[in-house]
């Protein structure tokens, strides 16, 4: 009876604290992040379920949500969810994504392999994530296989096509990269990522004129990109670096145009 009484008192004060935090959130916008973090901490303490921990982790990992982007806090909640229910859908998928972003590739690969062992084809996005991790680890053949497998489930996913083309280029499979990016461009003719990858593949095949045409199209397309569009193309990345990421992409496209122009000039002189 005494235990129930203590629990009831804790629940009563927690409920009132949550009400106060909600009021604070509504009338003092500057406290938004602090309020959300404390609300979630108290709510999880009162109701510590895997679903709640996963939802809170997502809220700090999803750049479109109410909560602020906070990778360590997202990781903390996902780990709490794993301690409660390691089989929770997409849980180890998200853990792998975070460790990938943190550069912990071996751990990320182990986590995504565990995710696939649990859920397999029911959560095919995990093959995409594994391909990304393998690509950064230099395992290009395995990465290409995983991207190809994922594209069977979502054959119109341009980002997967572009990432697949990236590992194909790394593996010197230039003709395959051209064919794949051509397929993507048939769906999205003005996509700057696909145009740039297509140009690179054509350049590697010595088709400089065609490569320049595609690279120049990429340069035009990328000039109209916004920070929000860059963030959408790289989910899970800190939105605060979107401007920097976009500028880096624009510079990479410009460098590609220059390299192709130099190759054309050199071949003309010869």
N, C-alpha and C positions, 0 to 999 in steps of 0.2 A: 504494500500500500504506500509506504514511504517513497519507494522508487517511482511509482506512478505519479505521486504528488510532485516530486522533483522534476520529472519529465514534463509534467503539465506546466509547471512554472517556467521551465526553460522554453517550452514551446510558446507560451504566452508572451514572454519578453522578446523572443525571436520574431514573432509575428508583428509586435509593435515596432520593433527595430526596422523591419522590412517596410512597414507603412511610413515611418519617418524618412527612410531612404528614398522611397518613391516620391514623397512630397518634396524632399530636397532636390531630387532630380528634375522635378517639374518647375520649380521656382528659381533654382540657381544653376543655370546651364553650365557654368564653369566647373561645377563639381561632377559633371557627367561621367567621366571615366572612373573616378574614385567611387562614385555612387554605385555604378554597375558592378564594379569589382567586389565591393563589400556586400551588395545585395546577393550576388551569386555565391559568395563564400558562406553567408549565413543560410541561404536557401539550401545549399548543398549539405551543410552541416545538419540541417533539420531533416532533409530527405536525400541521403547519399545513395543515389541509384546510378547505374551505368548510363542510362538514358540522359539523366540530368547532366552528368559529368561530360558526356559526349557533346551535348547541345551547347554547354558553356565553352568547351574547347573549340567547337565550330564557330561560336560567336566571336572569338578572338583570332580566328584563322581566316574567316570569310570577310573580305574587305568591304562587302556590301551590307554588313549587319550593323546593329546598333552599337555593339561594344567596340572598343578600340582594338586595332591590330596589335597583338602582343604574343609573339611566338613562344617565349618561355611559359607564359600563363596558359596558352593553348596546350602546350606539351604537358604541363602539370595536370590539367583536367583530363586529357586523353589517357595519361598514365593512371589516374584515379579510376577511370572507366575500365581500363585493362585489369586493374587489381580486383574489380568487382565482377566483371564478365569479359574475359579475353576473346570471346566469340562474337561480341557485339558487331553488327554489320558495319563495314568500312572503317572500323576502329584502327586496325593495324595498317590499313591503307593510309590513313591520315598520319599515323606515327611515322611511317616510312617517308611520307612527303616532307614532314618537318625535318627529319634527320638528313634527308637529301639536301634540303635548303641550307642546313647547318654544315654540310660537307662531310657528314658521317656516312659515307657510302656503304661501307661493309655492314653497318648496323641497319641502314635503310634497306639494303638488299635482303638481309635476313628477315626483316619485318614484312616486306612485301611478299617474300616467299611464303611466310607463315600465313599471311592474308589469303594468298591464292590457294594454299593447302586447305584452308577452312571453307572458302566460298567459291573458288574456281570461276567458272563461266557465269555464275549468277551475278558477279560484280566485275564485268570485263574491263572497267577502267583501270583495274590493278595491273593488267598487262601493259597498259600504256605507261604507268608509273615505273614498272620494272624496266621497260625499254629505256626510259629516260635515265634511270640509275645506271643501267648497264652501259649506256652510251658514254656517260661521264667517267665510267671506270675503264673505258677503252675496250669493252667487250662488244664490238660492233656487230658481229654476226648474230649474237644472241639478242642484241637490241633490235636489229632489223626483223628478226623472227617474231619478237613480241609485238612490235608495232604492226607488222603484217597480220598477226593473229587478231589484235584489237580491231583493226580496220574491217575485219569480217563482220563485226558487230555494229560498227558505225562507219560505213564506207564513205560518208561525206564529211568526216571530221578533218578539216583542213590542217589543224594544228598537228594532228597525228601524222598526216601525210608529210608535212614540212619537217617534223622531227625525224621521221623515217628517212626522208631524203638526206637529212644531216648525217645520219650514221652511214647511209649508203655512200655519201661523198667521202666520209672518213675511211671507208673500206675500199675506196677506188672503184666503186660500182657506178660509174658516171652515167652510163646509158640507162640503168635502172632508175637513177635519180631523176633523169630527164623525163622518163615515162611517167613516174609517179607525180612529179610536179605538174606535168602537162595535164594529168587527170584532175588534179586539184584546181588548176587554172580554168579548166572547162566549167567548173562549178563557181569559181570566184576569180574572174579575169583580172581584177584590180587588187588582188591581195598582195601587199608588198613583201611579205615573208616568202610566199611561194614564188613570186617573180624573182626575188633575189637569189633564192636557192636554184631556181631554174637557170638563171643567168650563170651562176657558178658552175653548174654541171655542164652547160654548153661550152663555157670557157675551157674547162678541163678536157673537153673533147676536141678542142681546137676550132670550134665553130664561133669565131670571135664576133662576126657581124650580128649573128642571131643573139649571141650573148649580150652584146651592147644594147640591142633593142630592148631586151627584157630588163636589163639593169637600169636603163633610162626610165622605163615604165615603173620600175620599183621606186626609183628616186622621186618620181612625180607622186606616186601613191603614198609614200611614206611622209611626204611633206604635209599631207592633210591629216595625219594621225594625231590624236589627242592623248594626253596622259591616261585618261580613263580607258581608252581603247587598248593602250599598251598594258595596263593593269589587267584588263579582261583577258588578254592573250597569255598572261603569266599569273594565273590564279595561285594564291598562297604567298606571292612575293609582297614585300612591304610596299604599300601604296605610296609611302613617303619617298621612295626612290624611283617612282614612275617617270618623272621628268628626266632624271639622269639616264635611266634605261632607254627611254625614247631617243635621247640625243646620241647615245652610243649606237643605237640601231641605225639612225640616220647617217652617222659617220661611217658605219660599216658598209652601207649601201653606196655612199659616195666613194669610198675607197675601192669598192668593187668596180664601179664605173671607170675610175681612173686606171685601175690595173688592166681592164679590158682595152681601154683606149691606147694604153702603152703597148699592149700586145699587138694591136692592129697596126700601130705606127711602125713597130719593129718588123712586122711581117711585110709591110709595104716597102720599107727600105731594102730589105733583103731581096 
